[in-house]
């Protein structure tokens, strides 16, 4: 486990460098009116809140908005999930898809994610929660979506029998087009930011 944590620390450099490239690309996109293709999603095999397999091909054919959460997070994750709920509710096009990926798969089983989604009134027709083996999640989040993820082991109390971790992860929402390409990263800090994401989803939907 220690070697995995060390590996993840080094892998954190991938999204840091990549986000610099993203910034440059998005400045360029403001000039030509079209979002650039930043990267393509890799092959993946995760599980939904219904314990069904979810592959890269399941992203294809729909414009998808993705974020990253974990259910025991007491701070930013409930905020991110609430923002995702608002986007699901306000998006007019029924073809849009919304995906929340857990970065704490050891604790977030499909059943736990389903209960968490129900707490937020998730529309299961359009909003999917994903989990999977830790190695697969780490690969998908860091190498696939180029989003930061670090797990630091906590000092456990004597009576605790399981490993506990401080988890730090990126807060960006990721826009994926119908071909499985990552087209933009956005933070939501205001109503204007939320409106921009909805506009970008529509823009991607209009592409052939």
N, C-alpha and C positions, 0 to 999 in steps of 0.2 A: 504493500500500500504506500509506503514511504517513497519508493521509486516512482510510483504513478504520480504522486503529488509533485515531486521534483520535475517530472516530465511536463506536467500541466503548467508549472511556473514558466518553463522555457517556451511552451506552446503559446503562452499568453502574449509573447512578442508578435505572433502572427497577426492577431487582430489589431494590435497597436500600430504596426507598420501598415496593415491593410487599410485602417481607418484614415491614415494620411492620404493614401491613394484615393479613397472614397471622397474625401473632401475636395481634392483636386478635380476629380471626375464630375462631381456635382456642381462645382463652379462652372465647368465647361457646359454642363447640361442646361444651365440657366440661360446660356447664350443661344443654343439651337432649339430650345423648346422641347427636347425629348430626353428622357432619362437614359443614361448610358447603361450598357450591360457590364456589370461589375465582376460577376463570376457566375458559375453554374453550380447548382446543387449537386452533390455527389450521390451515389447510390446509398440508400439507407434502409434499415429495417427496424422500426420502432413499434410500439403498441399504443392503441387508443384507450380512452377511458372505458370502452366496452370490451377491452382485452382482445381487440382485433388487430391484425398486422397492418402496418402503414408503411408504404414504400415511396420512393421518389416519384414513381409513376402516378401516385395519388395527388401530387401537386399539379400534374399536367392538366391543361384544359381549363384551369381556373386561375384568376388573379388571387393571390393569397397574401394575407398579412400575418406575420409571425412575431411572437414575443417569447420571453424566457422568464420563468417563474419557479418557485417551489412553495408547497402548501404550508410549510411551517414557518416561512418568512414572516416576521411580524411588522415589517416596515414598508419597503418599497413594493413588494410583490402584490399585496392587496390593492395598492394604488394602480399598478400596471394592469392588473386584472380588471379593475373597475373601468379603466380607460378603454380596455379592449371591449368590454361589455357595451360601453357607450358607442364605440365605433360599429359594433355589430348591429346595434339598434338603429343607428343613424344612417348606415349604408343602405342606399335605395336599391341597389342591384342585387337580386337574389343569387346571382352567379358568383359573387365574391365568397371566398373562404377565409376563415380565421383559425390560426393554430397557435396554441400555447404549449411550449415544450418545457418539461420539468428538468431542472438542473440538479435535482436531488433524487435520482431514481431509486436509491436504496430505500428510501422512505415513501416515495410517491408511487405506489402501485396503481394499476388501472382503477381499482375500487376507490382508493383515496382520492385520485384525481376526479372521478365522477362525483363524489360527494362534494368536493371543493367547487367543481363547476356548478353543481346544483345550488350551492350556497349563493352563487352570483347570478343565478337564473340563466345559465348558459342555453343558447339556442343550439341544440345538438344537430340540427340540420345543416348548420353552417360553421359551428365553432367546435374544434376538436382539440383535446388535450392529449399530449404524447409523453410516453416514458419509454424506458428500455434499459439494457445493461449499461453500467457506468462507463465502460470503455466506449461503447457505441455512442452514448450521449455526448461524451467528451469530444469524440471525433466529429460528430455532427455539428455541435455548437462551435467549437474552436476552428476546426479546419473547413467545415462545410459552410457555416454561416459567418465565419470570421468574427465571432463575438467572444469577448473575454469571459473566462471562467476559471476561478481559483478556489480550491478547497483546502483550508488550513485545519489540521486536526486540533481539537480543543483538549485541554487538560481535563480528563474525566474525574469526577468524584469517586471515592473508593467504592461506593455502592453501585455505581453504574457499570453495566456489563457490556455495553455496546459503544462503538466509536462514535464520537460526535464531531461535527465539522462546522467551522465558520465558512460560509459560502458567499463568494463575491462574484457577481455576474453582470454582464452588460445590460443596459436598460433600453437599448434601441429597439424600435419596431422595424422589422425588415419586410420590404415589399418584394414579392416574387411574382414574375410574370407567368403567362400561360405555358411558356416553354420551360419553366423551371430555372429561369435565370434570376439572380438577385439584381434588382434595379435601383434600390435606394435604401438608406438607413435614416430613420427619423426619431428624434426624441419628442415627447409631447409635454410641454411645459405650460401650455395655454390653450384656449379654445381655438385660436388661430392655427396652432400646430395640429390640432385634431382635424380642422377643416382642410388643411393642406394635405394630410394623409388621404382623406376621402376624395379630394380632387385628383391626387396621384393615382389612386386605385381606378378611378374612372378613366384617366388618361391611358393607363396600361390596358384596361378593358377594350378601349377603342382601337388598339393596335391589332393589325392582322396577324 
